[in-house]
Amino acid sequence: MFNLMSARHAFSRDLAIDLGTANSLVYHEGKGVVVNEPSIVALNTVTHEVEAVGLEAKEMLGRTPQNIVAIRPMRKGVIADFRVTEKMLAYFIQRAHGRKFFVHPRIIVSVPSEITQVERRAVTDSASRAKASEVYLVEQAMMAAIGAGLPVTEPAGSMVVDIGGGTTDIAVISLSGVVYSKSVRVAGDEMDEAIIRYIKQKHNLLIGDRMAEQIKIEVGSAYPLDQTLEMEVRGRNLIQGVPQAIIIRDTEIREALAECIGVIVNAVRGALEKVPPELSGDLVDRGIMLVGGGALLRNLDRKLAEEAQLPVMLAEDPLRSVVMGTGKLLKDFKFLRKVALDVD
């Protein structure tokens, strides 16, 4: 691994941010992860003031009065609402520094592998307007590999699959560089939407995003389970228009998620087909590392292992792998300059 401790350009009050579609995490050098909250902002439509950010705002989803709207400014891994993203970033920066309003840190932000130049500029501009003095963008997949402890500087192939809220990023890394990368905009959020559609079509029941996420966590799976799981689901009956509760089993949710899982599996297989033969041999031994919140879906590792015919491992801390990898760059400015994306 690159020598982090010997680096001369250690940042002081600077931050590493995993700006995710579902959750945003902020790493402060010397303190570790200081922010881990949903990427949601509650705005007052009359005063245009921020009412809440993060977990507090998430609790408001679907329950706000007419003058307050809960907004998710990140969609499919990129900024969908620039103004709200700027407010959210400013809030997270203030939280990370104990609400010191005059701090202007340098910031490293991880972004999806196939983000466009326009989208890169949008992230950079939002961070700059949130009082960052300098902004560096790095690929999520590379950061996930570093955070998961993969030997990215060695002359051998390491493969990482990062399943977040908005995107699934796949990369093969060797000698500190990305040999192959692919980003598909199917991940945790798309799984939630698939569950909502399935229950609406099969049971005439309308449920919200929070209920769909809860279903995914409690009974969702990518491969048959050893023991049946079930849970009570509450929503509004579309025919009668009244509240209703039904029982959902894991087999139904597996059916609901089949298409999303298929897209991710096909993207992984496509990556394996394009890896140079020498690196393919490395992957036989090293396998595939799974990171991200979506990687926690039950038996997803078994499903991928069966389809790819390779060992599949779940990172020790899947939810924090990207931000921990990004945070390590705060100690090695030389390596950061090597892997940072061009914004111009």
BELFEN-V994383 format. One line per field, one symbol per residue. phi: phi as a letter, one per 30 degrees, with the letter a starting at -180 (. if undefined). psi: psi as a letter, one per 20 degrees, with the letter a starting at -180 (. if undefined). A space follows every 50 residues. Layout:
phi=???
psi=???
//
This chain:
phi=.ddddddccddccdbcbcdcdcbcbbccejcidcbbbddbbccdddcicd dabiddddddeibddddbbcccdcbhibdcbdddddddddddddddciid dcdbddbccdbedcddddddddddddddddiddbbbcbdeddddddddid dddddadbcbbcccdcbccbbcbahibddbbbbcdbaedddddddddddd ddbhbcbcdddddddeddbdacbecdbdcbadccacddddibdbbbcccd ddddddcedddddddddddddddcdeeddeddddddibccbjddddeeid dddddddchbdbccedbedcedddddddddcbdddeddcdddcd
psi=qqnhhiqhlpqfjrqppnnrggqpqppppihboipnqqmpppqoigikqp hqqcghhhiipjjqrhjppppoippkirphogghggggggghggghkklo ijpmqqpppprqhkprhghghggggghgijkphqpppqpggghggghijq miiqlqpppqooobghqoppqppqljqohpqppplobgghgghhgggghg ghjkpprrgghgggggghjqqiqpqhppqqqpppbpphgikqqqprpprh hghhghiggghhggghhghhghhipqhghhhhhhghbppprqhhiippjh hgghhghilqqpqpqhmhhjgghhghhhiiinhghghhiqqpi.
//
